[in-house]
Amino acid sequence: MRSLDDWHRPGPTPRQRRIDLVIGLAVVTAALVNVLLSRSVGQFVWGVERSAAEHLAFALAITAPLIWRRSHPEIVLTVTAVVFVAGQVREAQEIQFASGTIFASIYSAGAWGRDRSQARWLRLAVVGSMFVWLAVAWLIAADSIPEDAFADGSGELPPLLSALISQVLLNLVVFGFAYFFGETAWLAARREAVLVEQAAQLRQARAAAEERAVATERLRIARELHDVVAHHVSVMGIQAAAARRTMDHDTGMARDALSAVEENARTAVDELQRMLGALRTTDEMVSAPAPGLERIEELLDRVRDAGLTAEFAVFETPVPLPDSTSRTAYRIVQEAVTNALKHAGASTIDVRLRYLNRELEVDVADDGRGASWSRTDEGLGLVGMRERVALLGGTVETGNRSAGGFRVRARLPVVPAPRRSPERAAP
């Protein structure tokens, strides 16, 4: 966020310019009328009689710039200050509206000044010049003050000093309020601009978060669809091929293969319905849990039904796993088995789970053609596997085995279950 002095307040809107025009013309009219009224009642007591034209000209010159007080505040303040002092020197200045105009000009320069440093120093210079002129005017007028001018005074202070202090205090209050209100208006506009900017940033952040959430959900759905459809369709294809080959000479085996096709189709439909149900369900509804390590044997049984040899072993002592880790391990095995069935032409699949210190190692190896298939299936299979492992902070390795075939080895971090404190024996 930029500092306050770096911010430039935008200029007035067309509507604000129209308002300034109307108000400025109204003030000009009122000032001209006030000049005529003041001349009629004899309020121009300067000691020198000026013409009506000069009085009206000074009133017009000092009030008309208010029309541009928000579009050109620095110029307006400079012009009104010069005209004010010039009218005082000529002793032809209408004082009521002129004082209000100086107040409005100082305020506008503080509230609408584009360059904060320039606006600050210009206002201080104008206020300072006003006090300098006040001092000069008092010095000029001191010799012409009649001796009996303060004959009715009854205070404790000298009359001339009292009048001077009164004028200084009055000008301090007027100029001080004009300066303060201008700063306050500018700060209020700055705070509003900051709120608008923050609101825009929040909207952008929310839109970006929604886009990321949609992208993440699409990736998750793509992985789930790939895992469910690819595996079961691969098994169904192998079983259908087996049924076709054995249909003529071994109807029993063909029947078993077709039953396996039917079972895999039903399982695939069930998992698709579970996933679609999870997409449609509300937060209050709970969908069926996704498969985990407890269903690896069921997965390998389908592989065996397809005519492959599937071996499964668990090393070390199993520990309770978080659901996310269990599901990821199952999907890794499923993906590796699917690739072996679909691409590698393998006859044997070896699945091993190793419970290491704070890690679960999932090792799936086959005796197929090796990595020749992986280049074509890198799109969803292995990429989805790596994405799942990366979400848990684990690592995955894929590649050919030295003895032939292909291996997938993943290591998933495991947080050990908290130990229970031993119960105290009863006395």
N, C-alpha and C positions, 0 to 999 in steps of 0.2 A: 504494500500500500504506500502510495506517495505521501510525502509530508504535506501539511496544510498549505504551506507557502508555494508548493508546486502546482496546486490546483487552480485552474482558471474558471471562474464562474461563466457559464454560457450567457450570451446576450439575451435581451428580452425577447419574448415571443411576439408575433404580430399582434396578438390581442393586447399584450402589455403596452406595446407601442401606441396602439389606438387609445388605450386608457390614459397614457401620459399626454397624448395630444389633447384629449378632452379636458383633463385636469389643468394642463398648462394654459390652455386658452381661457379657462374659467378664472385662473389666478391672474392672468394678464388683465382680463376685463375688470375683475374686482380691484386690482391695484390702480388702474386708470380711473375708475370711479372714485376710489378713495382719495386720489390726488385732487380731483375736482371738489370733493366734499371738504378736504382739508384746507384748500385755498379759500373756500367759501366761508369757513368759520375762523380763518386766520391762524391755523396751527403751524404754518411754516414760519416760525420765528427764528430766523438765522441772522438777522441783522442786515441781510442783503436781500432785496426782492428780486426773484428770478421770474422769468416768463413762464406762462402755462405750458408752452411748447417744450421748454427745457425740463420742467417737472415731469411732464408726460413721457418725454424721451427717456429719462433716467428710469422711470417706473417700468416702461416697456423693456428697456435693455436688461434690467436685472431679473425680471420675471419670465420673459419669453424663453430663455435657455432651459427652463424646467421641462419643456417639451421633450428634451433629449437627455434628461437626467440619468436614465438607465442605459441608454445606448452609448453615450459619450460622457460618463460621469466626471472624468478628470478635466475635460475641456469646460464643462459646465461650471465646475467649482472655480476654475481659474478665471473665467469670464465674469461670474457673479462677484467674486472677490474684488477684481479690478474695478468693475462698475460701482460696487458699493463704496470703495475708498474714493473713487473719482467723484461720486455724488456727494460724499461727505466734504471733500475739498471744495467743491463748487457750492456747497451749502444749498443743494437743490434736490437732495435725496428724500424720497418718501420713506419714512423710517419703519412703519409697521410691517408692511409686506416685504420690505427689503430685508429686515431681520429674519423673518420666516424663510425667505429664500436662501439666505446664507445657511441657516440651520438645515434645510432640506438638501442643499448642495453638499455640505459636509457629510451628512448621513448617506447620501447616494454614492459618494465616492468611496465610503467605507463598505457599503453593502454590495456595490456592483463594480468596483474597480477590478480590472483584469490583472494588472500587475500589483501584487500586494505591497511590495516594497515601495513602488512609486506612489500608490494611493496613500500609504502611511506617511511618507515624507511630505507629500503634497498637502495633506490635511494639517500636519504639524506646522508646515510653513505658512499656510493661510491663517491658522489660529495665531501663530506668533506675529504675523504681520498685522493682524487685527489689534493685538495688544500694543504693538509698536505705534500704530496709528492712534490708538487711544491715548497713549502717553504724549504723542506729539500734539494731538488736539487739545489736551489739557494744558500743555505748556503754552500753546498759542493763545488759549482762552484765558489763561490766568491773569494776564495784565488787563484784560477788558472786563473782568468781573466787577460790578459795582460794589462799593464798600458795604452798602446796606442789603446786599443780596441775601445774606443769611441772618438778617436781623431777628427773625422769628425763631431761630434755632435755640433749643433748650437742652441739648445733650451735653455729655461730659467731654466729648472729643471735639477737636477743632472742626468747624463746619466743612472747610475745603477738603481736609483729609478724609472726613467721613464720606463726603460725596464721591471722592476718588475710590475709596475702598468699596463703596456700594457698587460703583460701575464695574470694578474689577471682579467682584464676587458674582454679579449678575452675568457677566460675560463668561466667567469660568463655568458657571452652571449650564448656560446655554450651549457653549462649545463642548463641554464635557459630555453632556447628554447626547449631542449630535454624534460625537465620536463613538461613544459607548453603544448607542443603538445601531450605528452602522456596522460595527464589529460583530454585534450580536446577530444581526440579520445575515451577515456573510457566513458566520459559523453555522447558523441554522440551515442555510442553503447547502453548505458543505456536508453537514450531517445527513441531510436528505439525499444528497448525491451519493454518499457512502452507502446508505441503506439501499438505494436503487442498484448500485454496483454489486453489493453483496447479494441482493436478491437475484440479480442476473447470474452471478457466479453459482449460487445455490441451484438455480434452475438448470444451468449447464452441468453441474456436478450430478444432479439427480438424473438428468437425461443420459449422461455417460454411464452412471451406475446401472440404470435400467438397460442400456444397450449391452453392458458387460454381463448383466444377469441373464439377458436373453441369449447371448452368445454362449455363456456357460451352460445354460439349460439345453441349448441345441446340441452342444458337444456331448452332454450327458445322455441325451436321448439317442444321439447317433451311436454312442458306445453301447448303450443297452440294446438297441435294435440290432447292431452288428453281432453282439455276443449271443443274443437269443436266436436270431434268424440264421446266421452263418453256421452255428454249431448244429442246430437241429436239422437244417436243410442238408448239411454235409452228411450227417448220419443217415438221413432218409434216402439220400442219393445212393450211398453205399449199400444200404439194405435193399433198395429197389433193384440195384444191379445184381445183387446176390439172388434175389427172388427170380429175376429174369433168367439167370444162368442155370438155376436149379429147378425151374418150373417143370421141365419135361421129364426129368429123371428122379427127382426127389421132391415130391409135392409137400412132404412134411416140413422140410427145411425152407421151401419157398413160402409155406404158410407162416412159419415162424418169422421169416424176414419181413413179410407183409404186416404181420402183427407189430413188429418193431417199428415199421414205418408209421403205422397207425398211432402207436404210443408216442413216438417222437412228434408227430403232427399235433396230437392232443396236448402234449407238454408245451410245444411252441406256442400254440394258441392260448393256453392258460397263462404263460408268462407274458405274452403280448397283451392279453386282457388285464393282467395285473399292472403292467406298465401304463397302459392307457387309462386304467382306472385311477392310478396315482396322479396322472395329469389332470383328470377331471375332478378329482375329489377336492373338498374344501379342507381348511385347516383342521376342522373338528373331526374329520373322518380319517381313519387309519387304514392304509392299504396293506395287503399281504406282504410279509417281509421278503426281501430279495434273498436268493440262495447264498449260503456260506460254505465253510469247509465241511460242515456236517453232511453235505450232499455230494462230496467228491466221489464217494463209492458209487452212488447212483449214476453219476456222470460216466464213470469208468465202466459200469455195467453196460451202458448203451454202446460204449466202444467195443466191449467184448462181444456184444450181440452183433456188431457189424463185422465180426470175424477177425479182429485184431487182438493181439496179446497185450493186456494192460496190467502193469505191476504198480503197486502202491505200498509205500512204507513211510513210517513216522519215526523220527529219531529224537532222542532226548525226551524229557518229560513235557507233555503238552501243558500249556498255561492258558488261562482264560484270555480271549482276545476281544478287542472292541469289534463291534459289528462292522465298522468300515474296513478294518483290516481283514476280517474273515471274508467279507464280500469281495474285496480286491483280490485276495489270494485265490478264491474260487474262480473269479473271472480270468485270472492269469492262466490257471490250469485249463479252463474251458477254451480260451483263445489258442493256447499252445496245442491242445488236442485237436481243435478244429482245423488249424493249419496243417497239422500232420495228416489228418484225414483227407483234407481238401486238396492239398498241393504236394505233399512230400512223398506220397505213395509208401508210407511206412507200414510195417507189419507189427512192430512192437513199440509200445509207449511206456516209459518208466517215469512215475511221478513220486517225488520224495519231498517230505516236509521235515525241516530241521528246526527245532526250537533252540536257538542259540541265546547267548547272553544279550538280552534286550533286543533281539531281532528274530524274525521268522524268515527262514530261507525256503523259497519255493523253487524246486528244481524239476523241470520237465524235459525229458530227452526222448528222441525217437531214432529209428534206424533208417530214415528215409533218404531222400536225395540231397539233403542239406539246404544250403542257402539259395539255391537256384530259384526257388519260388518266392523268396522274401522280397525281391526287388519289385515284383508286380503287386504284392499285397501290402506294401508299406503304407498305403493310403489310410486304411482304417484299423487293420488288425494290430500291428505292432505299435503304431502311433497311439491308438487308444489304450493299449497296455501301458505304454510309457506315461501317458497322461494320468492314468489311475495311480500308478506308483508314485509319480511326482507329487500328486496331491497329498500323499501320506508322508512325503519326505524320504522315500526309499530310493533304491537304485535297481536297475534291471540291466542284464547282459544277455545278448543274443548272438548266436554264431554257430558255425559248424563244429562238430565234434572231431577229435583226432581219429577216432575209430569209425567215423562215418555217421551221417545223420545230423540232426540239428538239436540245439539245446537252448532253453530259456531258463535263466536263473535270476530270480528277483529276491531282494532282501528288503523286508518291511520292518520299520521300527516298531517295537512292542513295549508299551509302558507296563511294568510289572504291577500286578494287583497289590493294593495296600495290605500290609500284614496286620493281622488282628493281634491286639495285645493279649497275652495269656491271662485267663481268668484266675483270680486268686482262689486258692483252695479254702474250703470252709473250715473254720477252726474246730 
